[in-house]
Amino acid sequence: MKVFNGKQAANDYMSAHTLAFSTPELTLMRFSFWLGDMVPDPEQKEESIPRLYTYVEEKDYAPVEIIDDEKYVPTGAVLGSSMYGSANAESSGEEQFCSECGAKNSATAKFCRECGVNLS
């Protein structure tokens, strides 16, 4: 995948230009014109390309896991809260079963540990 290294481009621009009396709008406008300047192509010296292309890099990113917002999958990270009941085994023996998936939950749980259904 090709990506634009904007941080390196901005650092190169800021280190080479004085911005003592510039407003942010003027700085941004000058930066965008600087990126558009035609410069010699590093690979083919006789060709010219916009400076922007010299900051485009090839990156290999790992695939990103798609999060499905339609489905709730509990991670167990909040088992210590009273929302899912106690993470510790309760000695009272009281428990409730989820009407959706049939999983055992503590008597104080408001949501099922397995499927996230509201138990109230």
Contact map, one row per residue, 1 for C-alpha under 8 A:
111000000000000000000000000000000000000000000000000000000111100000000000000000000000000000000000000000000000000000000000
111100000000000000000000000000000000000000000000000000011110000000000000000000000000000000000000000000000000000000000000
111110000000000000000000000000000000000000000000000000011110000000000000000000000000000000000000000000000000000000000000
011111000000000000000000000000000000000000000000000100111000000000000000000000000000000000000000000000000000000000000000
001111111000000000000000000000000000000000000000000000111000000000000000000000000000000000000000000000000000000000000000
000111111100000000000000000000000000000000000000000000100000000000000000000000000000000000000000000000000000000000000000
000011111110000000000000000000000000000000000000000000000000000000000000000000000000000000000000000000000000000000000000
000011111111000000000000000000000000000000000000000000100000000000000000000000000000000000000000000000000000000000000000
000011111111100000000000000000000010000000000000000000100000000000000000000000000000000000000000000000000000000000000000
000001111111110000000000000000100000000000000000000000000000000000000000000000000000000000000000000000000000000000000000
000000111111111000000000000000000000000000000000000000000000000000000000000000000000000000000000000000000000000000000000
000000011111111100000000000000000000000000000000000000000000000000000000000000000000000000000000000000000000000000000000
000000001111111110000000000000100100000000000000000000000000000000000000000000000000000000000000000000000000000000000000
000000000111111111100000000000000000000000000000000000000000000000000000000000000000000000000000000000000000000000000000
000000000011111111000000000000000000000000000000000000000000000000000000000000000000000000000000000000000000000000000000
000000000001111111000000000000000000000000000000000000000000000000000000000000000000000000000000000000000000000000000000
000000000000111111100000000000000000000000000000000000000000000000000000000000000000000000000000000000000000000000000000
000000000000011111110000000000000000000000000000000000000000000000000000000000000000000000000000000000000000000000000000
000000000000010011111100001000000000000000000000000000000000000000000000000000000000000000000000000000000000000000000000
000000000000000001111100000000000000000000000000000000000000000000000000000000000000000000000000000000000000000000000000
000000000000000000111110000000000000000000000000000000000000000000000000000000000000000000000000000000000000000000000000
000000000000000000111111011000000000000000000000000000000000000000000000000000000000000000000000000000000000000000000000
000000000000000000001111111000000000000000000000000000000000000000000000000000000000000000000000000000000000000000000000
000000000000000000000111111100000000000000000000000000000000000000000000000000000000000000000000000000000000000000000000
000000000000000000000011111110000000000000000000000000000000000000000000000000000000000000000000000000000000000000000000
000000000000000000000111111111000000000000000000000000000000000000000000000000000000000000000000000000000000000000000000
000000000000000000100111111111100000000000000000000000000000000000000000000000000000000000000000000000000000000000000000
000000000000000000000001111111110000000000000000000000000000000000000000000000000000000000000000000000000000000000000000
000000000000000000000000111111111000000000000000000000000000000000000000000000000000000000000000000000000000000000000000
000000000000000000000000011111111100000000000000000000000000000000000000000000000000000000000000000000000000000000000000
000000000100100000000000001111111110000000000000000000000000000000000000000000000000000000000000000000000000000000000000
000000000000000000000000000111111111000000000000000000000000000000000000000000000000000000000000000000000000000000000000
000000000000000000000000000011111111100000000000000000000000000000000000000000000000000000000000000000000000000000000000
000000000000100000000000000001111111100000000000001000000000000000000000000000000000000000000000000000000000000000000000
000000001000000000000000000000111111100000000000011100000000000000000000000000000000000000000000000000000000000000000000
000000000000000000000000000000011111110000000000011100000000000000000000000000000000000000000000000000000000000000000000
000000000000000000000000000000001111111000000000011000000000000000000000000000000000000000000000000000000000000000000000
000000000000000000000000000000000001111100000001111000000000000000000000000000000000000000000000000000000000000000000000
000000000000000000000000000000000000111110000001111000000000000000000000000000000000000000000000000000000000000000000000
000000000000000000000000000000000000011111011111100000000000000000000000000000000000000000000000000000000000000000000000
000000000000000000000000000000000000001111111111100001000000000000000000000000000000000000000000000000000000000000000000
000000000000000000000000000000000000000111111000000001000000000000000000000000000000000000000000000000000000000000000000
000000000000000000000000000000000000000011111000000000000000000000000000000000000000000000000000000000000000000000000000
000000000000000000000000000000000000000111111110000000000000000000000000000000000000000000000000000000000000000000000000
000000000000000000000000000000000000000111111111000000000000000000000000000000000000000000000000000000000000000000000000
000000000000000000000000000000000000000110011111000000000000000000000000000000000000000000000000000000000000000000000000
000000000000000000000000000000000000000110011111100000000000000000000000000000000000000000000000000000000000000000000000
000000000000000000000000000000000000011110001111110000000000000000000000000000000000000000000000000000000000000000000000
000000000000000000000000000000000000011110000011111010000000000000000000000000000000000000000000000000000000000000000000
000000000000000000000000000000000011111000000001111111000000000000000000000000000000000000000000000000000000000000000000
000000000000000000000000000000000111111000000000111111100000000000000000000000000000000000000000000000000000000000000000
000100000000000000000000000000000011000000000000011111110000000000000000000000000000000000000000000000000000000000000000
000000000000000000000000000000000000000000000000111111110000000000000000000000000000000000000000000000000000000000000000
000000000000000000000000000000000000000011000000011111110000000000000000000000000000000000000000000000000000000000000000
000111011000000000000000000000000000000000000000001111111000000000000000000000000000000000000000000000000000000000000000
011110000000000000000000000000000000000000000000000111111100000000000000000000000000000000000000000000000000000000000000
011110000000000000000000000000000000000000000000000000111110000000000000000000000000000000000000000000000000000000000000
111000000000000000000000000000000000000000000000000000011111000000000000000000000000000000000000000000000000000000000000
111000000000000000000000000000000000000000000000000000001111100000000000000000000000000000000000000000000000000000000000
100000000000000000000000000000000000000000000000000000000111110000000000000000000000000000000000000000000000000000000000
100000000000000000000000000000000000000000000000000000000011111000000000000000000000000000000000000000000000000000000000
000000000000000000000000000000000000000000000000000000000001111100000000000000000000000000000000000000000000000000000000
000000000000000000000000000000000000000000000000000000000000111110000000000000000000000000000000000000000000000000000000
000000000000000000000000000000000000000000000000000000000000011111000000000000000000000000000000000000000000000000000000
000000000000000000000000000000000000000000000000000000000000001111100000000000000000000000000000000000000000000000000000
000000000000000000000000000000000000000000000000000000000000000111110000000000000000000000000000000000000000000000000000
000000000000000000000000000000000000000000000000000000000000000011111000000000000000000000000000000000000000000000000000
000000000000000000000000000000000000000000000000000000000000000001111110000000000000000000000000000000000000000000000000
000000000000000000000000000000000000000000000000000000000000000000111111000000000000000000000000000000000000000000000000
000000000000000000000000000000000000000000000000000000000000000000011111000000000000000000000000000000000000000000000000
000000000000000000000000000000000000000000000000000000000000000000011111100000000000000000000000000000000000000000000000
000000000000000000000000000000000000000000000000000000000000000000001111110000000000000000000000000000000000000000110000
000000000000000000000000000000000000000000000000000000000000000000000011111000000000000000000000000000000000000001110000
000000000000000000000000000000000000000000000000000000000000000000000001111110000000000000000000000000000000000011110000
000000000000000000000000000000000000000000000000000000000000000000000000111111000000000000000000000000000000000000000000
000000000000000000000000000000000000000000000000000000000000000000000000011111100000000000000000000000000000000010000000
000000000000000000000000000000000000000000000000000000000000000000000000011111110000000000000000000000000000000000000000
000000000000000000000000000000000000000000000000000000000000000000000000001111111011000000000000000000000000000000000000
000000000000000000000000000000000000000000000000000000000000000000000000000111111111111000000000000000000000000000000000
000000000000000000000000000000000000000000000000000000000000000000000000000011111101111000000000000000000000000000000000
000000000000000000000000000000000000000000000000000000000000000000000000000001111111110000000000000000000000000000000000
000000000000000000000000000000000000000000000000000000000000000000000000000000111111110000000000000000000001110000000000
000000000000000000000000000000000000000000000000000000000000000000000000000001101111100000000000000000000001111000000000
000000000000000000000000000000000000000000000000000000000000000000000000000001111111110000000000000000001101111110000000
000000000000000000000000000000000000000000000000000000000000000000000000000000111111111000000000000000001111110000000000
000000000000000000000000000000000000000000000000000000000000000000000000000000111101111111000000000000000101100000000000
000000000000000000000000000000000000000000000000000000000000000000000000000000110000111110000000000000000000000000000000
000000000000000000000000000000000000000000000000000000000000000000000000000000000000011111000000000000000000000000000000
000000000000000000000000000000000000000000000000000000000000000000000000000000000000011111100000000000000000000000000000
000000000000000000000000000000000000000000000000000000000000000000000000000000000000010111111100000000000100000000000000
000000000000000000000000000000000000000000000000000000000000000000000000000000000000000011111000000000000000000000000000
000000000000000000000000000000000000000000000000000000000000000000000000000000000000000001111100000000000000000000000000
000000000000000000000000000000000000000000000000000000000000000000000000000000000000000001111110000000000000000000000000
000000000000000000000000000000000000000000000000000000000000000000000000000000000000000001011111000000000110000000000000
000000000000000000000000000000000000000000000000000000000000000000000000000000000000000000001111100000011110000000000000
000000000000000000000000000000000000000000000000000000000000000000000000000000000000000000000111110000011110000000000000
000000000000000000000000000000000000000000000000000000000000000000000000000000000000000000000011111001111000000000000000
000000000000000000000000000000000000000000000000000000000000000000000000000000000000000000000001111111111000000100001010
000000000000000000000000000000000000000000000000000000000000000000000000000000000000000000000000111111000000000000000000
000000000000000000000000000000000000000000000000000000000000000000000000000000000000000000000000011111000000000000101000
000000000000000000000000000000000000000000000000000000000000000000000000000000000000000000000000011111100000000001100000
000000000000000000000000000000000000000000000000000000000000000000000000000000000000000000000000111111110000000000000000
000000000000000000000000000000000000000000000000000000000000000000000000000000000000000000000000110011111000000111000000
000000000000000000000000000000000000000000000000000000000000000000000000000000000000000000000011110001111100000000000000
000000000000000000000000000000000000000000000000000000000000000000000000000000000001100000000011110000111110100110000000
000000000000000000000000000000000000000000000000000000000000000000000000000000000001110001000111000000011111100000000000
000000000000000000000000000000000000000000000000000000000000000000000000000000000000100000000111000000001111100000000000
000000000000000000000000000000000000000000000000000000000000000000000000000000000111110000000000000000000111110000000000
000000000000000000000000000000000000000000000000000000000000000000000000000000000111110000000000000000001111111100000010
000000000000000000000000000000000000000000000000000000000000000000000000000000000111100000000000000000000001111100000111
000000000000000000000000000000000000000000000000000000000000000000000000000000000011000000000000000000000000111110011111
000000000000000000000000000000000000000000000000000000000000000000000000000000000001000000000000010000101000111111111110
000000000000000000000000000000000000000000000000000000000000000000000000010100000001000000000000000000101000001111110000
000000000000000000000000000000000000000000000000000000000000000000000000110000000000000000000000000010100000000111110000
000000000000000000000000000000000000000000000000000000000000000000000001110000000000000000000000000110000000000111111000
000000000000000000000000000000000000000000000000000000000000000000000001110000000000000000000000000000000000001111111100
000000000000000000000000000000000000000000000000000000000000000000000000000000000000000000000000010100000000001100111110
000000000000000000000000000000000000000000000000000000000000000000000000000000000000000000000000000000000000011100011111
000000000000000000000000000000000000000000000000000000000000000000000000000000000000000000000000010000000000111100001111
000000000000000000000000000000000000000000000000000000000000000000000000000000000000000000000000000000000000011000000111
